[in-house]
Amino acid sequence: MTNKARKYLIDIHQAIALIELFTQETPAFTLYQADLKTKSAVERQLSIIGEAVNNFRKEESDYILTHTKQIVDFRNLLIHAYDSLDDTIVWTILINHLPILKIKVEMGLNSKS
């Protein structure tokens, strides 16, 4: 894995860690939905993840992250169609998809290649 690719994985991992930190006090969807500051911070980190995933897949061909197209597409939605963003989609990503991405990123960071 190139140094640039590893840096993108680190960026993704850090953004996930920040999302986990930001959402510690909003463990339920209704709390998340009512907390505009947390929503804004989470959306920013999700956009960073999308950009880092996009750059990673251009840089690295040996280590495969799953669902990269969907991650980048969601980043584009966050940036370009922010006014049609659905909080339930964000919440689903946080609960169902980020933990899996975190594991995959950690596996990549721990690999010897």
C-alpha positions in Angstrom: 0.0 0.0 0.0 1.3 3.4 -0.9 1.9 6.1 1.8 -0.8 8.2 0.2 -3.3 5.3 0.4 -2.4 4.7 4.0 -2.9 8.4 4.8 -6.4 8.2 3.3 -7.3 5.2 5.4 -6.0 7.2 8.5 -8.2 10.1 7.5 -11.2 7.8 7.2 -10.5 6.2 10.5 -10.1 9.6 12.2 -13.4 10.8 10.8 -15.2 7.7 12.0 -13.6 8.2 15.5 -14.9 11.8 15.5 -18.4 10.7 14.5 -18.3 8.2 17.3 -17.3 11.0 19.7 -19.8 13.5 18.4 -22.7 11.0 18.7 -21.9 9.7 22.2 -24.6 11.9 23.8 -27.1 11.3 21.0 -27.7 7.6 21.2 -31.2 7.8 19.8 -32.4 9.0 16.4 -34.7 11.6 17.9 -31.9 13.1 20.0 -29.6 13.2 16.9 -32.3 14.8 14.8 -32.9 17.5 17.3 -29.1 18.3 17.8 -28.2 20.6 14.9 -24.6 21.0 16.0 -24.1 17.2 16.1 -25.8 16.7 12.8 -23.6 19.4 11.2 -20.4 17.9 12.6 -21.4 14.3 11.6 -22.3 15.4 8.1 -18.9 17.2 7.8 -17.0 14.0 8.8 -19.1 11.9 6.4 -18.1 14.2 3.6 -14.5 13.8 4.6 -14.9 10.0 4.6 -16.4 10.2 1.1 -13.6 12.4 -0.2 -10.9 10.2 1.4 -12.6 7.0 0.0 -12.6 8.5 -3.5 -8.9 9.4 -3.3 -8.1 6.0 -1.8 -9.7 4.1 -4.6 -7.8 6.2 -7.1 -4.5 5.5 -5.3 -4.8 1.9 -4.2 -5.8 -1.1 -6.3 -4.5 -3.9 -4.1 -6.6 -3.3 -1.0 -10.3 -3.1 -1.7 -12.8 -1.2 0.4 -16.4 -2.2 -0.2 -19.2 0.0 -1.3 -16.9 2.8 -2.4 -19.3 4.0 -5.1 -22.1 4.4 -2.6 -19.9 6.2 -0.1 -18.7 8.7 -2.8 -22.2 9.1 -4.1 -23.4 9.9 -0.6 -20.6 12.4 -0.2 -21.8 14.1 -3.4 -25.3 14.2 -2.0 -24.0 15.8 1.2 -22.1 18.5 -0.8 -24.3 19.1 -3.7 -27.8 18.2 -2.6 -27.6 19.1 1.1 -31.1 20.6 1.0 -32.6 17.2 0.3 -30.7 15.2 2.9 -32.7 12.8 4.9 -31.7 12.3 8.5 -32.9 8.7 8.5 -30.4 7.9 5.8 -27.6 9.5 7.8 -28.7 7.6 11.0 -28.8 4.3 9.1 -25.3 4.9 7.8 -24.1 5.7 11.4 -25.7 2.6 12.9 -25.4 0.0 10.1 -22.5 1.0 7.8 -19.9 2.9 9.7 -19.0 0.1 12.0 -18.3 -2.2 9.0 -16.2 0.5 7.3 -14.2 1.0 10.5 -13.3 -2.7 10.6 -12.3 -2.8 7.0 -10.2 0.4 7.4 -8.5 -1.0 10.5 -7.8 -4.3 8.6 -6.1 -2.2 5.8 -4.1 -0.2 8.3 -2.9 -3.4 10.0 -2.0 -5.1 6.8 1.7 -5.4 5.9 1.3 -4.6 2.2 
